[in-house]
Amino acid sequence: MTDLTRQLSRWLLATALMVIGPAALAGTLVQIETSHGSIQVELFDQQAPDTVENFLAYVRDGFYEGTIFHRVIPDFVAQAGGYTADFVRKDTRPPVKNEADNNLSNERGTLAMARTADPDSATSQFFINLTDNTFLDRRDNSRAGAGYTVFGRVVGGMDTVEKITAIQTGAAGPFGQDVPVETVQIESMQIVPPID
């Protein structure tokens, strides 16, 4: 990413923040640069502290650079953060405890942690909800009702997300379906410093 592109992205984010208002944005901001455009997200530091810190640890380490959106299902989710463009699964940190009991809902535009059937198995992979997926919310204390932890929301670049979801999908790597036929790569993720 060129310096001019980086400056433009920061200007666009600053403009978005002025429109939304500072009071509405209290969490850490992260700029995601993809091969198809920029996405800006606000993290819910207070409501999902362990999940946010886990995500930020990966961001600080540059873990997400070179990973892809490997699962895109229109009107459901766009998932990323675990595989390279060659479908090599990256080594991760230990799993983080499920925090889906934080009263946040898997609404359109929110970020949530992907996991296995074990509620406490989330590591690096996350997804963006493309519609209101309230059936993914916590229902009860059972394993089946544990829910998926919402830990952030898209505050800018939803048009980029929509561009990604418009790409045709098919089989690739270890996946039998839902992989964008045109690679969508995360080029960088950076924590956005607070605006004075």
C-alpha positions in Angstrom: 0.0 0.0 0.0 1.4 3.4 -1.0 1.7 6.3 1.4 -0.9 8.2 -0.6 -3.3 5.3 -0.3 -2.6 5.0 3.4 -3.3 8.8 3.9 -6.4 8.6 1.8 -7.7 5.6 3.9 -7.0 7.5 7.1 -8.8 10.6 5.8 -11.8 8.5 4.8 -11.9 6.9 8.2 -11.6 10.3 9.9 -14.5 11.5 7.8 -16.6 8.5 8.7 -15.9 9.1 12.4 -17.0 12.7 12.1 -20.3 11.6 10.6 -20.9 8.8 13.1 -19.7 10.9 16.1 -17.0 10.3 18.7 -19.5 9.3 21.4 -20.7 6.4 19.3 -17.2 5.0 18.8 -15.6 4.1 22.0 -13.6 1.0 21.0 -10.3 0.3 19.3 -10.4 1.0 15.6 -8.7 -1.3 13.1 -8.0 -0.6 9.4 -8.2 -3.7 7.2 -6.7 -3.3 3.7 -7.7 -6.1 1.3 -7.0 -6.7 -2.3 -10.5 -5.5 -3.0 -10.6 -2.3 -0.8 -10.5 -1.0 2.7 -12.7 -2.0 5.7 -12.7 -0.1 9.0 -13.9 -1.8 12.1 -14.6 -0.7 15.7 -13.9 -3.4 18.4 -16.0 -3.8 21.4 -13.3 -3.6 24.0 -15.6 -3.4 27.0 -18.1 -6.1 26.0 -15.6 -8.7 24.7 -12.3 -7.9 26.3 -10.6 -11.3 26.0 -11.7 -11.7 22.4 -10.6 -8.2 21.4 -7.2 -8.6 23.0 -6.8 -12.0 21.3 -7.7 -10.3 17.9 -5.4 -7.4 18.5 -2.5 -9.7 19.4 -2.8 -11.2 15.9 -3.1 -7.7 14.4 0.1 -6.5 16.2 2.0 -9.6 15.1 1.1 -9.1 11.4 -0.6 -12.5 11.5 -3.4 -11.6 9.1 -1.2 -10.2 6.4 -1.5 -12.6 3.5 -4.5 -14.5 4.8 -7.6 -14.7 2.7 -11.4 -14.6 2.8 -11.8 -18.4 2.4 -15.5 -18.7 3.0 -18.1 -16.3 1.6 -21.8 -17.2 1.6 -24.1 -14.3 0.4 -26.8 -13.4 3.0 -24.8 -15.2 5.7 -21.1 -14.6 6.4 -17.7 -13.7 4.9 -15.0 -15.6 6.9 -11.3 -14.9 7.0 -8.1 -15.1 9.1 -6.9 -18.6 9.0 -5.5 -19.6 5.5 -2.9 -18.2 3.1 -3.7 -17.9 -0.6 -2.1 -21.3 -1.1 -4.6 -22.7 1.5 -1.9 -23.3 4.1 -3.5 -23.1 7.5 -1.5 -20.8 9.8 -0.4 -21.7 13.3 -2.4 -19.9 15.9 -2.3 -18.9 19.5 -4.2 -20.9 22.1 -8.0 -20.6 21.9 -9.9 -17.8 23.6 -12.8 -18.3 25.9 -16.3 -17.8 24.4 -17.7 -14.4 25.4 -21.0 -14.7 23.5 -22.9 -13.9 26.8 -22.1 -10.2 26.3 -25.6 -9.3 25.0 -24.3 -8.4 21.6 -26.1 -9.8 18.6 -24.8 -11.2 15.3 -26.4 -8.4 13.3 -25.4 -7.3 9.8 -22.0 -5.7 9.7 -20.8 -7.1 13.0 -17.6 -9.2 13.4 -17.7 -12.5 15.3 -15.3 -15.3 16.1 -15.4 -18.5 14.1 -15.0 -21.7 16.0 -15.6 -25.4 16.0 -18.4 -27.2 17.9 -16.4 -26.5 21.1 -17.6 -23.0 22.3 -14.1 -22.2 23.6 -12.2 -23.1 20.4 -11.9 -19.7 18.6 -8.4 -18.7 17.6 -7.7 -16.3 14.7 -10.6 -16.8 12.3 -13.4 -14.3 12.3 -16.4 -13.5 10.1 -18.5 -10.5 9.1 -22.2 -11.0 9.3 -23.8 -10.2 6.0 -27.3 -10.2 7.4 -28.9 -10.4 10.8 -27.9 -13.9 12.0 -29.5 -13.8 15.4 -29.6 -17.7 15.4 -25.9 -17.4 16.1 -26.4 -15.5 19.3 -26.1 -17.1 22.7 -29.3 -18.9 23.8 -28.3 -20.8 26.9 -25.4 -22.4 28.8 -25.5 -25.6 26.8 -22.8 -26.4 24.2 -25.3 -26.1 21.4 -26.7 -22.8 22.7 -23.3 -21.1 23.5 -23.4 -18.8 20.5 -20.7 -17.0 18.6 -18.9 -14.1 20.2 -19.5 -10.7 18.6 -16.5 -8.5 19.2 -16.7 -5.6 16.7 -18.6 -3.9 13.8 -17.8 -2.5 10.4 -17.9 1.3 10.6 -16.6 2.0 7.1 -16.1 0.0 3.9 -19.2 -2.1 3.9 -19.2 -1.5 0.2 -15.9 -3.4 0.1 -17.6 -6.2 2.0 -20.4 -6.2 -0.5 -17.9 -6.3 -3.4 -16.3 -9.4 -1.8 -19.6 -11.1 -1.4 -20.5 -10.5 -5.1 -17.5 -12.6 -6.3 -18.5 -16.0 -7.6 -17.5 -18.9 -5.3 -16.6 -22.6 -5.8 -14.3 -25.3 -4.6 -10.7 -24.6 -3.8 -8.0 -26.0 -1.5 -9.6 -28.2 1.2 -13.0 -26.6 0.7 -15.7 -28.1 -1.4 -17.6 -24.8 -1.9 -17.9 -21.2 -0.9 -14.3 -20.1 -1.7 -14.2 -16.9 -3.9 -12.8 -17.9 -7.3 -10.9 -14.5 -7.3 -8.6 -14.5 -4.3 -9.5 -11.9 -1.7 -6.4 -11.3 0.4 -5.9 -9.3 3.5 -2.9 -7.1 2.7 -2.6 -5.5 6.1 -4.4 -4.7 9.4 -3.4 -1.8 11.5 -4.7 -0.3 14.8 -5.8 3.2 14.1 -4.4 5.7 16.6 -6.9 7.9 18.3 -7.7 11.2 16.5 -6.7 14.2 18.6 
